[in-house]
Amino acid sequence: VTVTDPTADRTVTIGNEALNLPQQTIKAWINFNGTGTPASNDNDNVSSITDNGVGDYTITWDTDFSAGDYSIGGATQYDPGAIVAIHTTSNLLAGSARIAVYVNSGNGLVDAPVVCVHAIGPLG
């Protein structure tokens, strides 16, 4: 694949297909330690993490999304297993996402040593 004169809208054409990179790339991500005071191991487009309680965090974006209709996903390191989800009491906001780390199929919240979250969608 050869890219010549990329355009400002970051559109790459491969054969007869156009791929709009702003819509189809990760716009923000974080890998953090969720035990004690949350601490970022590394991130992009994240300004802060707030600890709202055990397994309950708010991630604030450096650059807001255009609305709260973007997509997030996540993973965590915890034994015997946990899931990362949008917190049940909050919707995604353009400037932040409140997430929860649930253990044992949603039966409780837990602080995990590694929590990873990524977000995809149009930035504001």
N, C-alpha and C positions, 0 to 999 in steps of 0.2 A: 504494500500500500504506500503510495506516495501522496503527500499533501503539499499542494502548491498554493501559495497566497491564501492562507486561511482567512475566513471572513470574521468580522467583529461579532457576529451572532454565533460563532463557534459551530457552524454547520459543516459537517464533513460529508462529501458525496462519495459513495463507493458504488461503482457501476451506475445503475439507475436508481439507487436507493439513497435517500438523504437521512442522516442520523442527527437529530437535534440534541447535541450534548448537554445544553442547559437543562433539559427536561429529564434526561436519562442518566445522570451521573449523581453520585453522592455529594450533597451540598454541605453536610456537616457530619462529624463523627467524633466519638470520644471513647477512650479506654481508660477507666478509672478504678481506683481502689475504693470500694464502698464500705469498708470497715472503719470505725472511728470517725474522724473527720474526713469526708471524701476528698481524694487527691487525684488529679489527672495524671495518668502515666504518659499520655499523648493525646492530641486532639487537633481538629481543624474546624474553624468557625464556631467555637464554643467560648463564651466569655466567662462563664462560671457554673459551678454545681452547688446547689443548696441541699443540705440535709434536712428533710422534713420529719425525720423519725426513722425507725428501723425499716430498712428496705424501701424507703420513700424519698425520692430525689426530684429536684427540678433542675433541668439543664436549660441554661439561657444561651441563646445564639448570639454570636457577634453581629451577623447580618440576618435580619428577620426574614422569614419566609413571606410570600405575598399574602398568605391567609393561613388558617389552621387546617387546611385540607391536604397537607403533605403526608408522606408515609414514613413511619419509623419502624425499625427492626432492632433486635438486640439479642445478646447472648450473655451468659454469665458462667463463672466458674464457682460451683458450689456442690458439695457432696452431701446428700444423696441426689441432688438435682434441683434446679430452680428455673424459672422462666422470667423474662423481662417483658413487661406489658405497659400500656398506657394506664396510669392510675385510674381506679374506678370512680373517683370523685372529680375528675378533671378532663376537659377536652384539650386537644392540642391547640396551642395559641401560636400566632405568627412569630412571637418573640421567644417562646419557651415551650418545653415539653415536660410534663410531670409524669415520671415513670415509677413503677413499683417492681420489686424483685420478689416474686411469690415462690414459696417452697411447697413441695408436696401437692402439686396440682391445684394451687391457689388457696391452700388452707392456712396460710400465714405469710407474713413478710419476714425477710431475712437480709442482713447486711452480707454482701459477698465480697471476697477479696479481689475479684476482677469482674467488672461490668462493662460491656461494650454496647454502644448504641450508635446507629447511623440514621440519617434522615435524607430523604429524596423528595424533591419538589421544586417549584419555581420560587426563587428568592424575590423579595420585595424590591 
